[in-house]
Amino acid sequence: MTPYVITSLKRDEDLFPFIQYLRECGKRKEAAIVFLASSPSTNKEEREKINLIVDANISSALITISLVTRLEDGIGADIFLKGTKRFTSGTVYHNGKKVSRKQITGSWKDAFTLFRGYARADTSKPFSLVGEITADTSINLLNYLLACSSRHVPAIITIWSGGGDCTFLFPLKVAAEMLPKITTVGIKKVGSTAFSIFLFGTERFLCPGTECLVHHPKYEGNGGLLAGKMEIVAKELKGIWSTMQEIILAKTNIDFDVLTENTADGRDWRIGSKDWERLGITTGDYKEVINLV
């Protein structure tokens, strides 16, 4: 079965397809594979009701993978811990405590290695990353990268995006590192999270006039970060920025001092075309891949 992705469980229309998925896995006697792409928030009564319904419909092995760096205490953590196998490289909180590593089967890389064969995506054409990056966009890109890895084909990603949801950058980075060859092509605008994804490429090209933008991640109330708990949000954003820094420093000629100076105090760093080659942002001339755009 194709893995099921949970982004919300706030309404019955969110819960119903998940229950249908569990039932179908049971009928087929196949493992249910569930990706948790957020920390779903529910009140105590709703949480108890959902737990009862889910428990009543689990009739096969359940494998859970949390894609968020911090899975909050709630129905998401409840479902994660129902798994007979549980995978995450992040942290999980349940009943007021941090879940110990002994309760976690493995990391994101372990999960992606085991289950990449389940990924369903069209690898015959480039993945097009256009507009604001959302949770759904990130899941689709993850699915594409895992499908390319499973089929032993290079990934090609065309990007025209100013950024967006940065929550899934770390698991996307893990999936990208499983591929020996990724070609990324930037068109018009490559900013923030999209710039980090652009740097996943082992071959990287930018069309003339493309705007490259680097800045610290900002909280916009999406992707599982927690409105109203700003101390948690600040810690999450700091971790995401560390991942962005790691990618930039590893993939380009930009050093830490230059990166820090140009992004200090929340500034936007716009990198012009005259600096692309010098800073190691591109690896070749866009004319080599003009047919892709």
C-alpha positions as CSV (number, residue, x, y, z in Angstrom):
1,M,0.0,0.0,0.0
2,T,1.1,3.6,-0.6
3,P,2.0,5.4,2.6
4,Y,-0.8,7.6,4.1
5,V,0.1,11.2,5.0
6,I,-1.6,12.9,8.0
7,T,-1.5,16.7,7.9
8,S,-4.6,17.2,10.0
9,L,-7.2,15.4,12.1
10,K,-9.4,18.3,13.1
11,R,-12.5,17.3,11.2
12,D,-14.3,14.1,10.4
13,E,-13.4,14.5,6.7
14,D,-9.7,14.3,7.8
15,L,-10.3,11.2,9.9
16,F,-12.6,9.2,7.6
17,P,-10.0,8.6,4.8
18,F,-7.4,7.6,7.4
19,I,-9.8,5.0,8.8
20,Q,-10.6,3.8,5.3
21,Y,-6.9,3.4,4.7
22,L,-6.4,1.3,7.9
23,R,-9.3,-0.9,7.0
24,E,-8.0,-1.5,3.5
25,C,-4.6,-2.4,4.8
26,G,-6.3,-4.9,7.1
27,K,-8.3,-6.5,4.3
28,R,-5.2,-6.9,2.2
29,K,-3.2,-8.1,5.2
30,E,-0.6,-5.5,4.4
31,A,1.3,-3.1,6.8
32,A,-0.2,0.4,7.1
33,I,2.5,3.0,6.6
34,V,1.7,6.4,8.1
35,F,3.7,9.6,7.6
36,L,2.9,12.3,10.3
37,A,3.4,15.6,8.6
38,S,2.2,17.8,11.4
39,S,1.4,17.8,15.1
40,P,-2.4,17.6,14.9
41,S,-4.1,19.6,17.6
42,T,-7.3,18.4,19.2
43,N,-9.1,18.9,22.6
44,K,-9.1,16.1,25.2
45,E,-12.5,14.8,24.2
46,E,-11.7,14.7,20.5
47,R,-8.4,13.0,21.2
48,E,-10.0,10.2,23.2
49,K,-12.7,9.7,20.5
50,I,-10.1,9.5,17.7
51,N,-7.9,7.1,19.7
52,L,-10.9,4.7,20.2
53,I,-11.8,4.8,16.5
54,V,-8.2,4.3,15.3
55,D,-7.6,1.4,17.8
56,A,-10.8,-0.3,16.6
57,N,-9.6,-0.2,13.0
58,I,-6.0,-1.3,13.2
59,S,-6.0,-4.9,12.1
60,S,-2.5,-5.1,10.5
61,A,1.0,-4.0,11.3
62,L,1.2,-0.2,11.6
63,I,4.5,1.5,10.8
64,T,4.7,5.2,11.7
65,I,7.1,7.9,10.5
66,S,7.1,11.4,12.0
67,L,8.4,13.9,9.5
68,V,8.4,16.9,11.8
69,T,11.4,17.8,14.0
70,R,9.1,18.1,17.0
71,L,6.0,16.0,17.4
72,E,3.9,17.6,20.1
73,D,2.0,15.8,22.9
74,G,-1.4,15.0,21.3
75,I,-3.2,12.8,18.9
76,G,-0.2,12.8,16.5
77,A,2.1,11.4,19.2
78,D,-0.6,8.9,20.2
79,I,-0.8,7.6,16.6
80,F,3.0,7.6,16.3
81,L,3.3,5.4,19.4
82,K,0.7,2.9,18.1
83,G,3.2,1.9,15.5
84,T,4.8,-1.6,15.7
85,K,7.8,0.2,14.1
86,R,8.4,3.9,14.7
87,F,10.8,6.1,12.8
88,T,11.9,9.7,13.3
89,S,15.1,11.8,13.6
90,G,13.2,14.4,15.5
91,T,11.7,14.5,19.0
92,V,8.3,13.2,20.2
93,Y,6.5,14.3,23.3
94,H,3.8,12.1,25.0
95,N,2.0,12.5,28.3
96,G,4.2,15.4,29.2
97,K,7.5,13.6,28.6
98,K,10.0,13.3,25.8
99,V,9.8,9.8,24.2
100,S,13.0,7.9,24.7
101,R,15.1,6.7,21.8
102,K,14.5,3.1,23.0
103,Q,10.9,3.6,21.9
104,I,11.9,4.6,18.4
105,T,12.9,2.0,15.8
106,G,15.1,4.1,13.6
107,S,15.9,7.4,11.9
108,W,14.4,9.0,8.8
109,K,17.2,7.5,6.7
110,D,16.3,4.0,8.1
111,A,12.7,4.6,7.2
112,F,13.4,6.0,3.7
113,T,15.7,3.1,2.9
114,L,13.1,0.5,4.0
115,F,10.1,2.1,2.4
116,R,11.3,4.0,-0.7
117,G,9.9,1.2,-2.8
118,Y,6.4,2.3,-1.8
119,A,6.9,5.7,-3.2
120,R,4.6,6.5,-6.2
121,A,5.7,9.4,-8.4
122,D,6.3,10.0,-12.1
123,T,10.0,10.0,-12.5
124,S,9.9,10.2,-16.3
125,K,9.9,14.0,-16.1
126,P,11.3,16.7,-13.8
127,F,9.6,17.6,-10.6
128,S,8.3,21.2,-10.9
129,L,8.5,23.2,-7.7
130,V,6.5,26.3,-8.4
131,G,5.0,28.9,-6.1
132,E,4.8,28.8,-2.3
133,I,6.2,25.6,-0.7
134,T,3.5,24.0,1.4
135,A,3.4,20.8,3.4
136,D,1.8,19.0,0.4
137,T,4.5,20.3,-1.9
138,S,7.2,19.0,0.5
139,I,5.5,15.6,0.7
140,N,5.2,15.3,-3.0
141,L,8.9,16.2,-3.4
142,L,9.9,13.6,-0.8
143,N,7.8,11.0,-2.7
144,Y,9.5,12.0,-5.9
145,L,13.0,11.7,-4.4
146,L,12.3,8.3,-2.8
147,A,10.8,7.1,-6.1
148,C,14.0,8.1,-8.0
149,S,16.1,6.4,-5.4
150,S,14.0,3.2,-5.6
151,R,14.2,3.2,-9.5
152,H,17.9,4.2,-9.6
153,V,17.2,7.2,-11.8
154,P,18.6,10.7,-11.4
155,A,16.3,13.4,-10.0
156,I,15.6,16.6,-11.9
157,I,14.0,19.5,-10.1
158,T,13.0,22.8,-11.7
159,I,12.4,25.6,-9.2
160,W,10.5,28.9,-9.4
161,S,9.7,29.7,-5.8
162,G,10.4,32.3,-3.2
163,G,10.2,29.8,-0.4
164,G,7.5,28.8,2.1
165,D,7.1,26.0,4.6
166,C,10.5,25.1,5.9
167,T,9.4,22.4,8.3
168,F,10.4,19.4,6.2
169,L,13.8,20.6,5.0
170,F,15.7,18.2,7.2
171,P,13.9,15.0,6.0
172,L,14.0,16.3,2.4
173,K,17.8,16.7,2.9
174,V,18.1,13.1,4.2
175,A,16.2,11.8,1.1
176,A,18.2,13.9,-1.3
177,E,21.5,12.5,0.1
178,M,20.3,9.0,-0.9
179,L,20.6,10.0,-4.5
180,P,24.0,10.1,-6.3
181,K,22.8,12.6,-8.9
182,I,20.3,15.4,-8.7
183,T,20.0,18.2,-11.2
184,T,18.4,21.5,-10.1
185,V,17.4,24.3,-12.3
186,G,16.3,27.7,-11.0
187,I,13.9,29.9,-12.9
188,K,13.0,33.6,-12.1
189,K,13.2,33.2,-8.3
190,V,14.9,30.8,-5.9
191,G,14.5,32.0,-2.3
192,S,14.7,30.8,1.3
193,T,13.6,27.2,1.6
194,A,13.6,26.9,-2.2
195,F,17.3,28.0,-2.3
196,S,18.2,25.2,0.1
197,I,16.4,22.7,-2.1
198,F,18.1,24.1,-5.1
199,L,21.5,23.3,-3.4
200,F,20.5,19.7,-3.1
201,G,21.6,19.5,-6.7
202,T,24.9,17.8,-7.6
203,E,24.5,19.7,-10.8
204,R,23.0,23.2,-10.4
205,F,21.9,25.8,-13.1
206,L,20.3,29.2,-12.9
207,C,18.5,31.0,-15.8
208,P,19.6,34.6,-16.4
209,G,17.8,37.1,-14.2
210,T,17.0,34.6,-11.5
211,E,16.7,36.1,-8.1
212,C,18.6,34.2,-5.4
213,L,17.5,35.0,-1.9
214,V,18.9,33.8,1.5
215,H,17.5,34.7,4.9
216,H,16.6,33.2,8.3
217,P,13.4,31.1,8.3
218,K,10.3,32.9,9.6
219,Y,7.3,31.5,11.4
220,E,4.1,31.8,9.4
221,G,1.9,29.5,11.4
222,N,2.2,26.5,9.0
223,G,3.7,23.0,8.8
224,G,3.3,21.9,12.4
225,L,5.0,24.8,14.1
226,L,3.1,26.0,17.1
227,A,1.3,29.3,17.3
228,G,1.1,30.7,20.8
229,K,4.2,28.8,22.0
230,M,6.9,31.1,20.7
231,E,9.7,29.7,22.8
232,I,9.2,26.4,21.0
233,V,8.8,28.1,17.7
234,A,12.1,30.0,18.2
235,K,13.9,26.7,19.0
236,E,12.4,25.0,15.9
237,L,13.4,27.9,13.6
238,K,16.9,27.9,15.1
239,G,17.2,24.2,14.2
240,I,15.9,24.8,10.7
241,W,18.4,27.7,10.2
242,S,21.2,25.3,11.3
243,T,20.1,22.9,8.6
244,M,20.0,25.7,6.0
245,Q,23.5,26.8,7.1
246,E,24.8,23.2,6.9
247,I,23.5,22.9,3.3
248,I,24.9,26.3,2.2
249,L,28.3,25.8,3.7
250,A,28.6,22.2,2.4
251,K,27.4,22.9,-1.1
252,T,28.9,26.3,-2.0
253,N,32.1,28.4,-1.5
254,I,30.2,30.7,1.0
255,D,32.0,30.6,4.4
256,F,30.3,31.0,7.8
257,D,31.4,34.6,8.4
258,V,30.1,35.8,5.0
259,L,26.8,34.0,5.5
260,T,26.4,35.4,9.0
261,E,27.3,38.9,8.0
262,N,24.9,39.0,5.0
263,T,21.9,37.5,6.9
264,A,22.4,39.3,10.3
265,D,19.4,40.9,12.0
266,G,16.9,39.1,9.7
267,R,18.3,40.7,6.5
268,D,17.5,39.3,3.1
269,W,20.7,38.5,1.1
270,R,20.1,38.8,-2.6
271,I,22.9,37.1,-4.5
272,G,23.4,38.5,-8.0
273,S,24.4,36.6,-11.1
274,K,27.9,38.0,-11.1
275,D,28.5,36.0,-7.9
276,W,26.9,32.7,-8.7
277,E,30.0,31.1,-10.1
278,R,32.4,32.7,-7.6
279,L,30.4,31.5,-4.7
280,G,29.9,28.0,-6.1
281,I,26.1,28.4,-6.3
282,T,26.0,27.0,-9.9
283,T,28.0,24.2,-11.4
284,G,27.5,25.0,-15.1
285,D,25.9,27.2,-17.7
286,Y,22.1,27.1,-18.0
287,K,22.4,26.5,-21.7
288,E,23.3,22.9,-20.9
289,V,19.8,22.3,-19.6
290,I,17.7,24.8,-21.5
291,N,15.5,22.0,-22.8
292,L,14.3,21.4,-19.2
293,V,12.8,24.8,-18.9
